[in-house]
Amino acid sequence: MFQATDVILKELDVEFAILGSGDGKYMGFFQDLEKRYPGKVGTHLSFDTVMPHLIHGGADSILIPSKFEPAGLLQLEAMRYGDVPIVRATGGLADTVEDHDAEGNTGTGFVFKNFDPQAMMVAIVRAHENFRHKNIWRAIQKRAMSRDFSWDKSAQEYAHLFNLAAGFRKREIEKE
């Protein structure tokens, strides 16, 4: 995925803010990227509990090109702030981010399927082009911000499924 960053930074009017700590090779890559693109790339390569809120509050989009993502909370936080996610369709990311469809005027972000630089770049370009149309971008943000991922909603869905299952079981017992 790293191969795409130079092309993106050179060809698109974008800026990257990178936050967090991790494997040394990734930390080194992002430090080098910041040096090569001063003013376009900023890094804060350590754990921080406040900075994510500030970044979400000021960002237009968040890129999460995960190879796998069992749950995924980052995109949920981002959507609450109107920080439109660009994600790879895996795990919790695939479950929570709906790909933007211009014809249907639906979607809460931009989703790519294959774990490769070209697929990621296409999703970024799609987001970039839609960002240029403020009314479309605001509609995506509003849909993302209005999604309900609360425990209340989940509890209601579980209760509904439990009642369905209990109803099926009751009918089976009555047949016996």
C-alpha positions as CSV (number, residue, x, y, z in Angstrom):
1,M,0.0,0.0,0.0
2,F,3.0,2.3,0.6
3,Q,3.7,2.5,-3.1
4,A,0.5,4.6,-3.6
5,T,1.3,7.3,-1.2
6,D,3.8,9.2,-3.4
7,V,1.5,9.2,-6.3
8,I,-1.4,10.4,-4.1
9,L,0.6,13.2,-2.5
10,K,2.0,14.4,-5.8
11,E,-1.1,14.2,-7.9
12,L,-3.9,15.1,-5.5
13,D,-4.5,18.2,-3.4
14,V,-4.5,16.2,-0.1
15,E,-2.7,16.3,3.2
16,F,-2.1,13.3,5.5
17,A,-2.2,13.3,9.3
18,I,-0.8,10.1,10.7
19,L,-1.4,9.2,14.3
20,G,-0.4,6.2,16.4
21,S,2.4,3.9,17.1
22,G,3.2,0.5,15.7
23,D,5.8,-1.6,14.0
24,G,9.2,0.1,13.4
25,K,9.1,-0.3,9.6
26,Y,5.8,1.6,9.5
27,M,6.9,4.3,11.9
28,G,10.1,4.8,9.8
29,F,8.0,5.0,6.6
30,F,5.8,7.7,8.0
31,Q,8.6,9.7,9.5
32,D,10.4,9.6,6.1
33,L,7.1,10.6,4.3
34,E,6.8,13.6,6.6
35,K,10.3,14.7,5.8
36,R,9.8,14.3,2.0
37,Y,6.4,16.1,2.0
38,P,6.7,19.0,4.5
39,G,3.4,20.8,4.9
40,K,1.5,17.9,3.3
41,V,2.2,15.1,5.9
42,G,2.2,15.4,9.6
43,T,2.9,12.7,12.1
44,H,2.2,12.1,15.8
45,L,3.7,8.6,16.2
46,S,2.8,7.8,19.7
47,F,-0.3,6.7,21.7
48,D,-2.6,9.6,22.5
49,T,-6.1,9.7,23.9
50,V,-6.9,13.3,22.9
51,M,-5.4,13.7,19.5
52,P,-7.8,11.3,17.7
53,H,-10.7,13.5,18.6
54,L,-8.9,16.6,17.3
55,I,-8.0,14.9,14.1
56,H,-11.5,13.6,13.5
57,G,-12.9,17.0,14.2
58,G,-10.7,18.6,11.6
59,A,-10.4,15.9,9.0
60,D,-12.5,15.5,5.9
61,S,-11.7,11.8,5.5
62,I,-10.0,8.9,7.1
63,L,-8.1,6.1,5.4
64,I,-8.2,2.6,6.9
65,P,-6.6,0.2,4.4
66,S,-6.6,-2.7,6.8
67,K,-5.6,-6.2,5.7
68,F,-7.9,-7.5,8.4
69,E,-10.0,-5.7,11.0
70,P,-12.0,-8.0,13.3
71,A,-14.2,-5.3,14.9
72,G,-13.3,-1.8,13.8
73,L,-14.1,1.2,16.1
74,L,-12.0,3.8,14.3
75,Q,-14.4,4.2,11.4
76,L,-17.4,4.5,13.9
77,E,-15.7,7.3,15.7
78,A,-14.8,9.0,12.4
79,M,-18.3,8.8,11.1
80,R,-19.7,10.4,14.2
81,Y,-17.5,13.4,13.5
82,G,-18.4,13.5,9.8
83,D,-14.9,12.2,8.9
84,V,-15.8,10.1,5.9
85,P,-14.1,6.7,5.9
86,I,-12.2,5.2,3.0
87,V,-11.8,1.5,4.0
88,R,-10.9,-1.9,2.7
89,A,-13.9,-4.3,2.8
90,T,-12.9,-6.6,5.7
91,G,-14.4,-7.5,9.1
92,G,-16.1,-4.7,11.0
93,L,-15.1,-2.2,8.3
94,A,-17.2,-4.1,5.7
95,D,-20.1,-4.4,8.2
96,T,-20.3,-0.7,9.0
97,V,-19.2,1.4,6.0
98,E,-21.5,1.5,3.1
99,D,-19.9,2.3,-0.3
100,H,-21.0,5.6,-1.8
101,D,-23.3,5.1,-4.8
102,A,-23.8,8.3,-6.8
103,E,-26.8,7.0,-8.7
104,G,-28.7,6.0,-5.6
105,N,-27.3,8.8,-3.5
106,T,-26.5,6.3,-0.8
107,G,-23.4,5.3,1.2
108,T,-21.4,6.5,4.2
109,G,-17.9,6.2,2.8
110,F,-15.7,4.7,0.1
111,V,-14.9,1.0,0.1
112,F,-12.4,-1.0,-1.9
113,K,-12.2,-4.8,-2.0
114,N,-8.7,-5.9,-3.0
115,F,-5.8,-5.4,-0.6
116,D,-3.6,-3.6,-3.2
117,P,-2.4,-0.1,-3.9
118,Q,-4.4,0.3,-7.1
119,A,-7.7,-0.5,-5.4
120,M,-6.9,1.8,-2.6
121,M,-6.0,4.6,-4.9
122,V,-9.2,4.2,-6.9
123,A,-11.2,4.6,-3.6
124,I,-9.1,7.7,-2.7
125,V,-9.7,9.3,-6.1
126,R,-13.4,8.6,-5.9
127,A,-13.5,10.3,-2.5
128,H,-11.4,13.2,-3.7
129,E,-13.7,13.7,-6.7
130,N,-16.8,13.6,-4.6
131,F,-15.3,16.0,-2.0
132,R,-15.1,18.6,-4.8
133,H,-18.9,18.6,-4.9
134,K,-19.8,20.0,-1.5
135,N,-23.5,19.1,-1.6
136,I,-22.6,15.5,-2.3
137,W,-19.9,15.4,0.3
138,R,-22.2,16.9,3.0
139,A,-24.9,14.3,2.2
140,I,-22.3,11.5,2.7
141,Q,-21.2,13.1,6.0
142,K,-24.8,13.4,7.2
143,R,-25.6,9.8,6.4
144,A,-22.4,8.7,8.2
145,M,-23.1,10.8,11.2
146,S,-26.7,9.6,11.4
147,R,-25.8,5.9,11.6
148,D,-26.7,4.3,15.0
149,F,-24.2,1.9,16.2
150,S,-25.2,2.2,19.9
151,W,-25.8,-0.7,22.2
152,D,-29.5,0.3,22.3
153,K,-30.0,-0.5,18.7
154,S,-27.9,-3.7,19.0
155,A,-30.0,-4.8,22.0
156,Q,-33.2,-4.2,20.1
157,E,-32.0,-6.3,17.2
158,Y,-30.9,-9.1,19.6
159,A,-34.3,-9.0,21.3
160,H,-36.1,-9.2,18.0
161,L,-34.0,-12.2,16.9
162,F,-34.5,-13.9,20.3
163,N,-38.3,-13.4,20.0
164,L,-38.3,-14.9,16.5
165,A,-36.3,-17.9,17.7
166,A,-38.6,-18.3,20.7
167,G,-41.6,-18.1,18.4
168,F,-40.2,-20.8,16.1
169,R,-39.5,-23.0,19.1
170,K,-43.0,-22.5,20.5
171,R,-44.6,-23.5,17.2
172,E,-42.4,-26.7,17.1
173,I,-43.5,-27.7,20.6
174,E,-47.1,-27.1,19.7
175,K,-46.8,-29.4,16.7
176,E,-45.5,-32.2,18.9
